[in-house]
Amino acid sequence: MRLAYWMYEGTAHYGIARLINSLRGVHAVFHAPQGDDYIHGIFAMLERAPDFPPVTTSVVDGRDLAQGTIRLPDTLRQIEASYKPELIVVTPSCSTILLQENLEVTAMVSGIDCEVIVYEANPYRMQEHLAADNLFTVLVKRYAEATLITERPSVNIIGPASLGFHARHDLVSLRRMLNTLGVQVNVVAPWGASLDDLRRLPAAWVNVAPYRELGQKAAVHLEERFGTLLLRDTPIGVQPTLRWLNQLIEMLNTAAVQHDKNVEITLPPLTAFSLDGMSAPSMVPWFSRTADMDSFSGKTAFMFGDATHVVGVTKFLADELGMPICGAGTYLRHEADWVREQLDGYVDDLLVTDEFQTVARRIEELRPEVVCGTQMERHTARKLDLNCMVIAPPTHIENHLLSYRPFLGFDGADVIADEVSTTATLGMEKHLIDLFGDAGLEAPVHSTNGHTASAPTNGVAAAVADAPPVAAPPASSGPLAADAPVQWDADAERLLKKIPFFVRAKARANVEKYAREHGHSLITADILNTAREHIGG
């Protein structure tokens, strides 16, 4: 395990806490040193849930170790008395796992009636997503029971969890589409599921597991153990959602035949999936042909994040919005092969790393017009003056919204298209303000004698114009060294400001490279224009 200022994935503890906070009647106990209760602050800030996270730290300190005592049995007894959970999951932290204590025996001698599971998620081998997914699979294998399927067509929605990326909104979108088909939801898990809900998972006709990061292992077990058909595709975008609906209908009708149910499901008119029941289910096909979309459809995009959203949003931007993808990557190394397979033909070289500095360097090299990534990439884009939209965890508080903002389904396609349009448009607005000034909106400048003077309409241009002239250095008889200093005169700087800010740094670097190759240590307006013609801009 490696320490860093920023990490794309949380610790194994964080993944376990996300899962336990999703379930009902389950409590987690971290056998850990004092300080590992940071989990509570994260949930209180981001989840905005009224309930306190069902997570307790059984503290291990130096005195306990010296005296050979362990507080875990007392902690378990206190939890049973206070919270009365059906199940307690005990797990050691990264430091206490080195003690090699037998927590199974310790938990069994606590004398409580509540069921206890010891889950040793080795934090040196797994992080947030694997820890959560593996624990959820353990619970499904333990509690799912053979049962008769429901009379009406039904599905389980497997994967939404606490602090998932737009998971609450995605769940609403999926429920809306299922309701339009006349299909009921048997269980949503882990979010809001009890142990009884896990027991009746096999009653569904089909399992829907749209997230690679959580739920698909458990769904595969249900398919192998109970024969429940599995739909693991992710409906991100208009065409993928249509394919998803047709696949789901085919699976439900297959299940009806297998279980001798006199039911046949058909796809209703697409207008039935719209919010008003009369319009097209998504405005993306129309929007992609408008002049607004055409104005930035050629802008390059760089993608980085988890597996599900990087693949889904990359295909959506490329296939349905016509945006070139100049690069993509993921921090989930265990999903890299799947991402690489899915994005074959979209990107040539998939970036697989969990070091945000490496991603920042790639973004700086590519200088894309739109960055689609995590909150890490949002910070990088701001530093580089690039447009950015967040499409994957880890996220900031602003990505845990109260309003309905799904990424899945027809509704999600409209949301993503709006995000792309807004992100690119705001970037262009900033460029126009740089170019034309602020349309007289700047505050007036007050002079010392009490009179008011008008502020210049373009502060940047005024500053450049007032700058002292740069003395022309002696001409060079040949190419300059690659690291030789190059200066810009005021006219060249003024022309450079007319280039959109999100490609300005790249243009500056290209012009300076041209100047060095042609022996110019001072860049004038003429040299800038010549360089642009030579480069092709």
matplotlib code that plots the C-alpha trace (Angstrom):
import matplotlib.pyplot as plt

x = [0.0, 1.3, 0.8, -0.1, -1.6, -4.5, -5.7, -8.1, -9.5, -10.2, -8.7, -10.2, -11.9, -13.6, -15.0, -16.3, -17.8, -19.6, -21.1, -22.2, -23.7, -25.8, -27.3, -29.9, -29.5, -25.7, -22.9, -19.2, -16.5, -13.0, -10.3, -8.0, -5.9, -7.5, -8.0, -9.5, -12.9, -12.4, -15.1, -17.9, -16.9, -16.8, -20.3, -21.7, -20.3, -20.9, -23.8, -26.1, -28.0, -29.9, -28.6, -25.2, -23.0, -23.2, -19.5, -17.6, -13.9, -12.7, -9.6, -6.2, -3.6, -0.1, -1.3, -3.6, -0.7, 1.6, -0.9, -2.0, -5.6, -8.2, -11.3, -13.1, -15.4, -16.6, -17.1, -19.3, -21.4, -21.9, -22.9, -25.5, -27.0, -27.1, -28.0, -29.3, -28.0, -28.7, -25.1, -21.8, -18.9, -15.5, -12.4, -8.8, -7.1, -3.9, -1.9, -3.7, -3.6, 0.2, -0.6, -1.8, -4.6, -7.3, -10.3, -12.6, -11.9, -12.1, -15.4, -16.8, -16.0, -17.8, -21.0, -23.4, -26.5, -25.9, -24.3, -20.7, -18.6, -14.8, -13.9, -10.1, -9.7, -6.0, -5.4, -1.9, -3.6, -6.9, -8.5, -11.9, -13.7, -12.3, -12.9, -16.6, -17.3, -15.7, -17.6, -20.9, -20.2, -19.5, -22.8, -24.8, -23.3, -24.1, -27.7, -29.3, -31.7, -33.5, -37.1, -39.9, -39.6, -42.1, -45.4, -44.9, -41.8, -39.2, -35.5, -32.9, -30.9, -27.5, -24.7, -26.0, -24.3, -23.7, -21.5, -21.7, -21.3, -24.8, -26.1, -29.3, -30.2, -29.3, -31.6, -34.5, -33.7, -33.7, -36.9, -38.6, -37.7, -38.6, -42.0, -42.6, -42.0, -44.4, -41.5, -41.3, -38.1, -37.6, -34.6, -32.1, -28.8, -26.7, -28.4, -31.2, -31.2, -31.7, -30.5, -34.0, -33.7, -30.5, -32.3, -34.9, -32.6, -33.2, -36.9, -36.1, -36.4, -33.3, -30.4, -29.4, -25.8, -24.7, -21.5, -18.2, -17.0, -19.7, -22.2, -21.2, -19.4, -22.4, -24.7, -22.5, -22.8, -26.6, -26.6, -24.4, -26.1, -29.8, -29.9, -31.0, -30.2, -27.7, -27.7, -24.4, -24.4, -24.5, -27.1, -25.1, -26.2, -29.3, -28.3, -26.8, -30.1, -32.1, -29.9, -30.2, -34.0, -34.1, -31.7, -33.7, -37.0, -35.4, -34.1, -37.5, -39.3, -36.8, -37.2, -41.0, -40.7, -38.2, -40.5, -43.8, -45.1, -47.8, -46.1, -44.7, -43.1, -42.8, -41.1, -43.7, -43.5, -40.3, -42.4, -43.6, -40.1, -40.1, -41.0, -44.2, -45.1, -45.5, -42.0, -38.9, -37.2, -34.0, -33.1, -29.6, -30.3, -31.8, -29.2, -26.3, -27.5, -27.9, -25.5, -24.8, -23.5, -21.7, -19.7, -17.8, -18.3, -14.8, -13.2, -11.0, -11.8, -9.6, -11.2, -10.0, -11.7, -13.2, -14.1, -17.8, -18.0, -14.8, -16.1, -19.7, -19.0, -16.1, -18.5, -21.2, -19.1, -17.5, -20.5, -23.4, -21.8, -19.1, -16.2, -12.7, -11.2, -7.5, -6.8, -8.4, -7.3, -8.4, -7.0, -8.6, -5.8, -7.9, -10.3, -7.7, -8.0, -11.8, -11.5, -8.8, -11.0, -14.1, -12.2, -10.4, -10.8, -11.6, -8.1, -4.7, -2.9, -4.9, -3.3, -3.5, -2.2, -3.2, -0.8, -2.6, 0.7, 1.0, -2.5, -1.8, 1.3, -0.6, -3.3, -0.7, 0.9, -2.4, -4.1, -7.6, -10.5, -12.6, -11.2, -13.6, -12.4, -12.4, -12.0, -8.3, -8.5, -10.8, -7.9, -5.4, -7.6, -8.1, -4.3, -3.8, -6.8, -8.7, -12.4, -13.4, -16.4, -16.5, -17.7, -16.3, -15.3, -13.5, -15.7, -16.2, -19.3, -20.6, -21.0, -23.4, -26.4, -29.9, -31.5, -32.1, -28.9, -28.5, -25.9, -27.9, -30.8, -32.3, -32.4, -28.7, -27.9, -29.5, -27.6, -24.2, -24.9, -25.9, -22.7, -20.5, -22.3, -22.2, -18.5, -17.5, -19.7, -18.4, -14.9, -15.8, -17.5, -14.3, -12.4, -14.8, -14.4, -10.6, -11.0, -13.6, -13.5, -16.3, -19.0, -18.6, -19.4, -16.2, -16.5, -15.6, -12.1, -12.2, -9.5, -7.9, -9.6, -13.0, -13.9, -14.9, -13.0, -14.1, -12.2, -10.6, -12.9, -10.1, -7.8, -5.5, -5.0, -4.5, -1.9, -0.1, -0.3, 1.2, 4.0, 7.5, 8.8, 11.0, 14.4, 15.1, 18.1, 20.7, 19.6, 20.8, 22.5, 21.1, 18.7, 18.7, 19.1, 15.9, 16.1, 17.2, 15.1, 12.6, 10.9, 7.6, 6.9, 3.7, 2.0, 2.7, 1.4, -1.8, -2.3, -1.7, -4.5, -7.0, -6.4, -8.9, -7.4, -7.8, -5.4, -3.3, -0.5, -0.1, -0.1, 2.6, 4.8, 4.4, 5.3, 8.3, 9.5, 9.1, 11.0, 14.0, 14.2, 14.4, 16.8, 14.4, 14.9, 12.3, 8.8, 7.0, 3.5, 4.9, 6.8, 3.7, 1.6, 4.2, 4.5, 0.7, 0.7, 3.6, 2.1, -1.4, -3.3]
y = [0.0, 3.4, 6.8, 9.8, 13.2, 12.2, 8.7, 7.6, 4.8, 4.8, 2.2, -1.2, 0.1, 2.8, 0.2, -1.9, 1.2, 2.1, -1.3, -1.5, 2.0, 0.7, -2.3, -2.3, -4.2, -4.7, -3.1, -2.9, -3.0, -1.9, -3.5, -0.5, 2.1, 5.4, 7.7, 5.1, 6.6, 9.2, 7.3, 9.1, 12.5, 11.5, 10.1, 13.0, 15.5, 13.7, 11.3, 13.9, 11.0, 11.5, 8.3, 7.9, 5.4, 2.0, 1.8, 1.5, 1.4, -1.1, 0.8, -0.9, 1.1, 0.6, -0.3, -3.0, -4.5, -4.3, -6.0, -8.6, -7.4, -6.9, -4.7, -6.4, -8.6, -5.6, -3.6, -6.3, -6.6, -2.8, -2.7, -5.5, -3.8, -0.4, -1.1, -4.6, -5.5, -8.8, -9.0, -7.6, -7.6, -7.4, -6.4, -5.5, -2.4, -2.2, -1.8, -4.4, -7.0, -7.2, -8.4, -11.7, -12.0, -14.7, -12.4, -15.4, -16.9, -13.5, -12.7, -16.1, -15.7, -12.4, -14.2, -12.3, -13.6, -11.5, -13.2, -12.2, -12.4, -11.7, -10.3, -9.8, -7.4, -7.3, -3.6, -4.3, -6.2, -4.5, -1.1, 0.4, -1.3, -4.8, -4.8, -3.7, -6.0, -9.1, -8.5, -8.1, -11.3, -13.1, -11.9, -12.9, -16.3, -16.6, -15.5, -16.0, -18.9, -20.9, -19.7, -19.5, -16.6, -13.8, -14.1, -10.9, -10.1, -8.7, -7.8, -7.2, -4.0, -5.0, -2.5, 0.9, 1.7, 4.5, 7.2, 5.8, 8.2, 9.5, 6.2, 7.5, 9.3, 6.2, 4.1, 6.5, 6.4, 2.6, 2.3, 4.7, 2.5, -0.7, 0.7, 1.7, -1.9, -3.1, -4.8, -4.7, -4.4, -7.4, -6.1, -3.3, -4.3, -3.4, 0.1, -0.2, -4.0, -6.1, -9.6, -10.8, -9.0, -10.8, -14.1, -13.4, -12.3, -15.6, -14.7, -12.2, -13.2, -11.2, -9.5, -6.1, -5.2, -2.1, -1.3, -3.1, -1.9, -3.4, -6.2, -8.2, -11.0, -11.5, -11.5, -14.1, -16.3, -15.9, -16.9, -20.0, -21.1, -20.3, -19.8, -16.1, -14.5, -11.6, -8.3, -6.6, -4.0, -0.3, 1.9, 5.1, 6.9, 6.7, 3.7, 1.7, 2.3, 1.0, -2.1, -2.6, -2.4, -5.0, -7.3, -7.0, -7.8, -10.8, -12.1, -11.6, -13.5, -16.3, -16.5, -16.6, -19.7, -21.3, -21.0, -21.6, -18.1, -16.9, -13.5, -11.7, -8.3, -6.0, -2.6, 0.2, 3.3, 5.2, 8.3, 6.2, 6.6, 10.4, 12.5, 13.7, 10.5, 12.3, 13.4, 11.7, 9.9, 11.9, 15.1, 14.0, 12.7, 16.1, 18.1, 16.3, 17.8, 21.4, 24.3, 24.5, 20.9, 21.3, 24.3, 22.0, 18.5, 18.5, 19.4, 16.6, 15.0, 13.1, 10.5, 9.2, 7.5, 4.1, 1.4, 1.8, 5.5, 5.9, 3.3, 4.5, 8.2, 7.7, 5.8, 8.3, 11.3, 9.6, 7.8, 10.2, 13.6, 13.2, 14.3, 12.9, 11.1, 12.0, 9.7, 7.7, 5.8, 4.2, 3.8, 0.4, -1.9, -5.1, -3.7, -2.5, -5.4, -5.0, -1.2, -1.8, -4.3, -2.0, 1.0, -0.8, 1.6, 4.6, 5.1, 3.7, 3.7, 3.2, 5.0, 2.7, 4.3, 5.3, 8.2, 11.5, 13.2, 10.8, 11.7, 15.4, 15.1, 13.3, 16.0, 18.7, 16.9, 16.4, 19.8, 18.5, 20.9, 19.0, 16.9, 14.2, 12.7, 12.7, 15.6, 15.1, 15.9, 18.9, 20.3, 19.6, 21.2, 24.3, 24.6, 24.2, 26.5, 23.6, 22.8, 19.9, 17.8, 15.1, 11.7, 9.3, 9.0, 10.2, 13.2, 16.5, 17.6, 19.3, 15.9, 14.7, 16.6, 16.9, 17.3, 14.5, 14.1, 10.5, 9.1, 6.0, 5.7, 8.2, 10.8, 10.2, 10.8, 14.3, 15.0, 14.1, 16.1, 19.1, 18.7, 18.6, 21.5, 23.6, 22.8, 23.7, 26.8, 28.2, 27.8, 29.7, 32.5, 32.9, 33.2, 35.8, 37.9, 37.7, 38.7, 41.4, 42.6, 42.4, 44.4, 47.4, 45.3, 46.1, 48.3, 52.0, 53.2, 56.0, 58.6, 60.2, 63.6, 62.1, 61.9, 58.6, 57.3, 54.4, 51.2, 49.7, 47.1, 44.6, 44.6, 41.9, 43.8, 47.1, 45.5, 44.1, 47.5, 49.3, 46.9, 48.3, 47.4, 44.4, 45.1, 43.1, 40.7, 40.2, 38.0, 34.5, 32.9, 29.4, 27.4, 28.0, 25.5, 23.7, 25.4, 28.8, 31.7, 33.2, 36.6, 38.0, 41.5, 43.3, 42.9, 39.1, 38.8, 40.7, 38.3, 35.3, 36.5, 36.1, 32.3, 30.5, 30.0, 26.3, 25.9, 29.0, 27.3, 24.6, 27.4, 29.3, 26.2, 25.4, 29.0, 29.1, 25.8, 27.2, 30.3, 28.4, 26.1, 29.2, 31.2, 33.8, 34.8, 37.5, 36.6, 39.4, 39.5, 38.6, 35.6, 34.5, 34.6, 32.8, 30.1, 29.6, 29.2, 26.8, 24.7, 24.8, 27.0]
z = [0.0, -1.0, 0.7, -1.5, -1.1, -3.4, -4.1, -6.8, -4.6, -0.9, 1.4, 1.9, 5.0, 3.0, 0.6, 3.4, 5.1, 1.8, 1.6, 5.3, 5.1, 2.1, 3.9, 6.7, 9.9, 9.4, 11.5, 10.8, 13.5, 12.5, 14.7, 14.4, 16.1, 17.1, 14.1, 11.8, 12.5, 9.7, 7.8, 9.6, 8.5, 4.8, 4.9, 6.9, 4.3, 1.0, 1.5, 3.1, 4.8, 8.0, 9.6, 11.3, 9.5, 11.2, 11.7, 15.0, 15.7, 18.3, 19.3, 19.7, 21.6, 23.0, 26.5, 25.2, 23.2, 26.2, 28.6, 26.0, 26.2, 23.4, 23.5, 20.7, 22.8, 24.8, 21.7, 20.2, 23.3, 23.4, 19.7, 20.2, 23.2, 21.5, 17.9, 17.8, 14.3, 12.6, 11.5, 12.6, 10.2, 11.9, 9.9, 10.9, 9.7, 7.8, 11.0, 13.2, 10.5, 11.1, 14.7, 13.2, 15.8, 15.5, 15.4, 14.7, 18.1, 19.8, 18.2, 19.1, 22.8, 23.0, 24.1, 21.9, 20.1, 16.9, 14.0, 13.4, 10.3, 10.3, 6.9, 6.5, 3.6, 3.2, 2.7, 1.2, -1.7, -2.3, -2.1, -2.0, -5.0, -4.6, -0.9, -1.3, -4.2, -2.5, 0.7, -1.1, -2.9, 0.4, 1.8, -1.3, -1.3, 2.4, 2.4, -1.0, -0.9, -3.5, -3.9, -6.4, -8.9, -8.7, -10.5, -12.4, -14.4, -12.0, -11.8, -9.2, -9.6, -8.3, -7.7, -6.5, -3.2, -0.7, -2.1, -5.6, -8.5, -9.2, -8.0, -6.5, -9.8, -11.9, -9.7, -10.4, -14.2, -14.2, -12.2, -14.6, -17.6, -15.8, -14.8, -18.4, -19.4, -16.7, -14.8, -11.1, -9.0, -6.7, -4.8, -5.0, -3.5, -1.7, -1.4, 1.1, 1.2, 4.4, 4.9, 4.1, 0.8, 0.1, 0.8, -1.8, -4.6, -6.5, -6.9, -9.7, -13.3, -14.4, -12.6, -13.8, -12.8, -14.7, -12.8, -13.3, -9.9, -7.7, -8.0, -11.1, -9.2, -6.9, -10.0, -11.7, -8.6, -8.7, -12.4, -11.7, -8.5, -9.2, -13.0, -12.8, -16.2, -16.0, -17.9, -17.2, -20.0, -19.0, -20.6, -21.1, -24.2, -26.4, -28.6, -25.7, -23.8, -26.7, -27.0, -23.2, -23.3, -26.1, -24.3, -21.1, -22.9, -24.6, -21.3, -19.5, -22.2, -22.1, -18.3, -18.8, -21.1, -18.7, -15.7, -17.7, -17.2, -19.7, -20.2, -23.2, -22.9, -25.9, -26.3, -26.1, -28.2, -27.3, -26.4, -23.3, -21.9, -21.9, -18.9, -20.4, -22.2, -25.6, -26.6, -27.8, -24.8, -25.4, -27.1, -28.0, -31.6, -32.4, -30.5, -32.2, -35.5, -34.4, -35.0, -31.3, -31.2, -34.5, -33.1, -30.7, -32.0, -33.4, -30.0, -28.6, -25.3, -22.8, -20.5, -17.2, -14.2, -13.2, -15.7, -16.2, -16.8, -18.8, -21.3, -21.4, -21.7, -24.2, -26.5, -26.0, -26.9, -29.9, -31.3, -30.5, -30.2, -32.8, -30.5, -31.2, -28.2, -28.0, -25.0, -22.2, -19.1, -15.8, -12.3, -11.9, -12.8, -12.3, -15.0, -17.4, -19.9, -20.1, -20.6, -23.3, -25.1, -24.9, -26.2, -29.1, -32.0, -29.8, -28.3, -29.3, -26.0, -22.8, -19.8, -16.7, -13.6, -10.0, -9.9, -10.6, -11.5, -14.4, -15.6, -15.2, -17.4, -20.1, -20.1, -20.3, -23.3, -25.2, -24.3, -25.0, -25.4, -22.9, -20.0, -18.6, -15.4, -11.6, -9.2, -9.6, -13.3, -12.4, -10.4, -13.1, -15.8, -13.7, -13.3, -17.1, -17.9, -19.6, -19.7, -17.4, -16.4, -13.7, -15.0, -12.3, -8.7, -6.7, -6.5, -4.7, -2.7, -5.9, -7.5, -4.8, -6.0, -4.7, -8.1, -10.6, -12.6, -13.7, -16.1, -17.1, -19.5, -21.9, -19.1, -18.5, -22.1, -21.9, -18.7, -20.2, -23.4, -21.3, -19.2, -22.4, -24.0, -20.8, -20.2, -23.7, -23.9, -20.6, -21.9, -25.1, -23.0, -21.0, -24.3, -25.7, -22.5, -22.9, -26.5, -26.4, -22.8, -20.3, -22.2, -19.8, -16.7, -14.9, -11.9, -12.6, -11.5, -8.9, -9.1, -6.1, -6.9, -6.5, -10.2, -11.8, -14.8, -17.1, -16.7, -19.8, -21.4, -21.7, -18.7, -20.2, -23.5, -21.6, -19.4, -22.4, -24.2, -21.2, -20.7, -21.5, -25.0, -25.3, -26.7, -29.8, -29.2, -31.9, -34.8, -34.9, -37.8, -37.2, -35.1, -31.4, -28.6, -27.6, -24.1, -25.4, -23.9, -26.4, -25.9, -27.2, -28.2, -27.2, -30.6, -30.6, -27.1, -28.1, -31.0, -28.8, -26.4, -29.3, -29.3, -27.0, -23.5, -23.5, -26.5, -25.8, -23.9, -26.7, -29.3, -27.4, -27.1, -30.9, -31.9, -29.6, -31.0, -34.6, -33.5, -32.1, -35.2, -37.4, -35.2, -33.8, -30.2, -30.3, -31.5, -33.4, -34.9, -38.3, -36.9, -35.0, -38.2, -40.2, -37.5, -37.5, -41.3, -41.1, -38.3, -39.8, -37.3]

ax = plt.figure().add_subplot(projection="3d")
ax.plot(x, y, z, "-o")
ax.set_aspect("equal")
plt.show()
